[in-house]
Amino acid sequence: MKLLVIGSGGREHALVWKLAQSPHPTRMWCAPGNAGIAAERLASNVALVECVPVSAEDLPALLDFAKRERPDLTVVGPDNSLAAGVVDLFQAHGFKIWGPNQKAAQFEASKAFSQDFMERHGIPTAKSGTFAEPVAAKKFAASLDGRCAVKADGLALGKGVLLTTNVREAEQAVDEIMVSKAFGAAGQRVVIQELIEGMEISLHALCDGKVAKLFPTAQDHKRALDGDAGLNTGGMGTYSPAPFLTDTQLTEVGDAILKPWLRGCAADNIDFRGLIYPGVMLTKSGPKVLEFNARFGDPETQVYLTRLESDLVELLLASCEGRLAGIELKWSTAASVCVVMASGGYPGNYAKEKVITGIGEADALPGTKVFHAGTALKDGHVVTSGGRVLGLTAWRPTLAAARDAAYAAVDKIRFEGAQFRRDIAAKALRA
């Protein structure tokens, strides 16, 4: 079969890498892809994955490509493509495509929509308010003594959340999002949540409109600097499994969130076929959802897919076709750790086109994979082209060994201004 993957980041490289291991694909494209994706080969016939110069946001051009090449399945990675309605567009023209439709993608595209849904359907979450003008937003933040998460309503590349601990900081955060437009149109409205305390984990579940199959636990590291300091980012590293829930507790947390979520989707006529990813805080009063994402996490995808033993093509087809009920997801008992190497200055301004060396040496390490995120080819060299550049991922029988192996891979890589956190998985190892 022929596959088209949409996207260009680390998540998409991990998806392509895993899909290519299936015996089913005989040809695969990625639009637009990156330097690492262009080096992947299919297990069925050793053919290279073909990167095509079409933006993930250029829906008419994506459809034109699909009409020419007739992929049997299209897999959507990025949230912005889903929010723009690429699934609806492809389905209207008879193409099979994996990912939630535009209505279902609102769980991520609008934090206000998501928050309202949770409150109406009894999904445990933080106290919150949604505001379209700064004065009311600041008044609500003051009622929380300024201890809150101030969130741009729309999509902001995972960076549209400002955490505050007092009224002055909260007011500055509201102004930054709503007045200064730090996140552009995404900040026309803000959602303000009370700041709740506990251990944050990432949950993922594969859905087919009626059934949700829960993944193992993972934990992301959103802040730019060690010790969870610095600005929010799209994610500086992750690991799986996280030791803060037993298998029984994971099932209980999943049921507390996913059962009312599925009932709510049915009540609101939302046909969610794709990947639902709630960020969850484990509090003293039970699990609470901080927000929903409507696609694979990045860099969670890198650790999940290095642990997944099931055929990903078959899973995504079952998700599209409403056949997940009878399918078991199989996982390795190994632990996986991903350390993100970013451009200097990220998540603020950063330079591009810095030559990267050492990728081949890192990739040659056993049980290790270099997933490309923001890379490109220039004059025969792999160069930086984004904020998050590489995801150095390693899997081993124990978490400590996987962490050490991931950082051994990091040590092989060089590019000007490279920055990364040195404490990925530290919370788990302390626990």
N, C-alpha and C positions, 0 to 999 in steps of 0.2 A: 504494500500500500504506500501511497504518497502522503507525506506529512508537511504541513507548514506551521512553523512556530513564529509567533509575533513577539518581538521585544529584543533588547540588546544588552541586558544587564547580567549580573551574576546569577540571578534566579533563572533566566532564560538559558544561560550556559549549562546550569545544572539540569534543567529540563531536557535540553537537547542531548546532553551526555547520557542521561538515563534512558530516554526514548530510543536512542541509537543502539542501545544494548539489546533491545527487543528484536526477535527474528522477523517481525512483521514489516517494518519500513524498508522499502527498496530505494526510496529517494526522499530526501528531506531538504527543505529550505528554511532559512531563518531571516525574517525581515525586521530590522536591518542586520541583526547579528553583531558580532565583534571579532577581534583577532583570534580569540580562543575557540569560539564556535566554529570558525572557518577551518580549524585543524581537526575537528572531530570526524570520525568515520563510522559508517554503519556496520553493525555486526553481520548483517545478512550478505553484504557484497563488497565491503571495504570501500564503498564510494564515499567521497568527502561530502559533508554537509555544505550546501551552497548558500552563502550569504547574498541577499538581494538588497540593493540600495533603495528600500522603501521604508519610510518612517512608520513607526508603530501608531502614530497619530493621523496618518494620511489614509483615512478609510476608503476614499474612492480609488486610490492607487492600489491598496491592498485587495480590494474587490476585483479590480482589473487583472491583477496578477492571478488571483484565484480562478477567474474565468478563463485565462490562458492555460494555466497548468493543471487545473482540476484536482486539487488535493483531496484525498479521501477523509482527512481529518485536519482541522486547524486548531492549534493550541495557543491560547492567549495568556501571556504573562503579565503585562503591566496593568495597573489600576486605571490609568487614564484612557486606554483603549476600550476597556470594559465600560467605563462611565460614559464614553462617547457613543456607545451603542454598536460596536463592531459585531457583537454576537447577533443582535437583531438583524443587522444588515446582511450578514452572511446567510443566516437562516432564511431570510426573505428571498434569497436567490438560490436556495436549495442546497447549500453547503453545510456539512456537518462540522460543528465548531464547539470546542470545549471552553466553558467559562459562563458565568452568570449573565443573563440578559440585562438590559439597561435598568429596568425596574429593580431587579434583584441587586444590581451593583450599587444601588443607593446606600446599602449598608456601610459602604466605605466612602462613597462619593459625597455623602452628607452626614456629618456627625449629628446634626439636628434630627434628621430622619431616623437615624439609628437610636438615638437617645429616646425619642418619642415612642419608637417601636418597643424598646425594652420596658419602658414604664407602663405601656398599655398591656403588655403581655406577661408581666410578672417575672421578667428576667432580672436577677439581682445586679444592681449597678449603684454607682455613687449618686448622691444628691446633686442635682444640676439645674441649670437654667439656660435658655437659648435667647440671644439678644441680637437685634438689628441696629441698635444705636448705643454709643459708648456710655452715656450717663446711666442708663438702667443696668448695663453690664457691670459698671463700677459699683453701683449700689448693692447688687447681688454679691459681688466679690467681697465687699466690706462686711456683709452679713456672715460670711465665712471667715472673718478676720484675716482675709487675704491669703489664707492657706488653700490654694486651689490650682487646678490645671486649666489654663486658658487656651482654648483650641479653636483654630480656624475651622469653620464649618466644612469647607471644601477640601479638595486634594492639594497637598503641599509637599509631595515627595517624602512623606514620613517625618517632616520637620516642623509642621505647623502647630506644635504644642509647646507652651511656655509654662513652666512650673514656678509657682511663687509661694513665699512663706509669710508675707505681710501685705498690708493694704497698699503701701507705696509701690511695691513690686507688681502687685496685681493691676493697679491703675496704669503703670507703665506698659505692662503686657497688653492690656486692652488697647491702649493708644498705638502701640507698635503694630498690632494686627489690623485694627479698624481705621485708624487715622493715617499712620505712615504707610499702610498697605505693604508690610514686610513680606506677606505671602500672596500679594496680588488679589485677584478676584475671590480667591478662596476665603478671604477674611471679611467678606461683606456681612456675614453673621459670625458670631462666636458662640460656642458652647462652653460654659464655665461649670466645672465639676469640683466638688469638695475634694481636697487632697486626702486620699485614704492611704493607710499604712499597711504594709505587709510585704510578702514576697511575690514579685510579678513573674508570671510565666506565660509562654505562648502556647495556645492550643490550636490545632488544625483539625479539620474534619472534611472528608470528601463527601459530597452530597449529590443526590440524583433527583431532587424534587420531593422525595418522600422519606428517604433514609439518609442518615449521617454516620459515616464510619470514622471514628476518632483515631487520630494519630497518637504516638507516644508524646511525652512531654519534651519541651525544649525551653531554653531561656535565652532571650536576646539581650544585647547590651547597647542601649540606645544612645547614651551620652558619649560625647566625643573623647573624653579623657578617663584615665584610670580612676577607680574609686567612684564611678558614676558622677564625675564632675564634668563641667563644660556644657556646651549646647546639645540639644537633641539632634540626632542624625537619622538617616535611614536605617542604621544598624551597623555597629562596629565589630560584631562577632557574635557567635552563638554556639550552643552545644546541646547535645541530646544523648541520653535522657537526662532530665533534671531530677535530683534526688529528693525533691520536696513533697512528692506525692507517691504513695504506693500504687500498685495497679488497681487495687480496690478503690482507693481515694480518687484516682484519676477517673474511673468510671462514675463515681458519685458526683464529681465536679462536672464531668461531661453531661450527665443526666440533668443536673440542676440548671444547666445553661441551654443545652441543645434540645431537650424535650420541649420546654416552653417556646424556644425559638422555632422549632418545626411546626408546633401548633399555631404559632403566630403567623408564620408564612402561609399556612393553609387558610387561616381565617382572612388574611389580607390578599389572598390570591397572588402570592409571590412564588413563582416556580424557580427555585434556586438550584441550578445544576452547575456545580463547580466546587471551589474550595472556600469554606468559611473559616476565618481565622480570628477568633476573639482573643484580645489581650486581656488577661485575667489577673487580678490581685487577690492573693490568698490572705484574707484578713481574719482577725479573731472572731468575727461574726459570720464567717463563711466566705466563699468565693464571690467576687464581684467583677463584672465585665467593665473594663475601662473604655473599650471601643471595639468595633468590628472592622475587619478587613475582608475583602471579597476576592482574594487571590492568594497564592502561595506567598509566604513571607520571604524576605530577602535580608539577611542570609540564612533564614531557617531552612529554605529549600535545599541548600548545600549539605546540611547535616542530615535532614530527613532522607534525601535521595541516596546518600551514601550508605544509609542503613536499610533502605527498602529492598526486600527480596522479591516482591511481586513484580510482574510485568507491567510497567507504567502505561504502555499503550492500551493494554486490556482494561486497566482500571479506569482510564479516562473515557474509553468507549462505553464502559458500563455506566459511568456517571452521566454521559450524554443521553444514553438510551434507557435510563431508569431501571437498571439491572443490578444495583449494588447490594440488594438484600441478601442474595445468595453468595456473595463474594467475601472472602477473608483476606485482609491485608496482612502480609507476612513481613516481619521485621527481624533484622539481625540483632543479636544480643550485644554487639559491639557498641562502644561509645564513639561519637563523632564530634569533633571540634572544628569550628571555622573561625579564623582570625582575618579580619578585613584590613588590608593595607590601603590607605587613602592618600589623596594628594594633599600636600602641605596647604593649610588654610581651611580645608573642609571642616565644617559645613558652610563656611563663608566663601569668599573668593579664593580661587586657586588657579594656578597655571596649568596649561595642557602641553602635550607633545614632548614630555620628558621620556627619554629612552629608558626602557626597562630591561635589565639583564638578570640572568639566573633562573628564568622560568623553566628551562629545560632541566636544570639540575634539581630544582624543587620537585618537578613532576616525576622525576626518575626515582624519588624516594618511595619505598614500599608503602602501600596503604595510604597514599597521599594524592591529592588532586588539586591543581591550581585552576580555580574557576575565575574566568575573566569577567569583569564588570565594566569598568570604563577604560577600554583599550581599543587601539586601532593600529593598522599597519601603515608605516610611512617610510619610504626609501629602504624597504627591506627590514626595518626594525619594528618591534612592538613598542608603541608609545602610549603614554597616558592620554585619556580623552574624557575623563569624568572625575567626579569627586571621590567615589569609591572605585578603586582600581582593580584590586584582586581579592579573592577570598581563598586563603590558604587553608585547605581542609584535610584533616587526617582522621582515620578511624583505627581503633585499637581495642583490645579486649577490656581495657579499663579506661576511665575518664582521664586519670593522671597521665597515662601513657599517650593517649590521644592528644591531650594538651601539649605535652612535650614534643610530640611529633609535628604538630601544627606549627609550633614556634621554631622547630628545626628547619621547617620549610621557609618560614618567614626570613630566617637568617641567610638564606640563599639569594634572596631577592634584593636588587638595588635599583632605585631611581631617585632622582633629586627631589628632596622635600618629603619623602615618604613618611607617613605617620601611622601609628597603630597603637592599640591598647595592649598592655602587657598583662592584664588581669582577667582575660577571658576564661570563664569557668572557675574563677577563684572562689566564688560563693559556694559552689557545689563542693569543691575540695575541702573548704573549711567545714562544711556541714558533715 
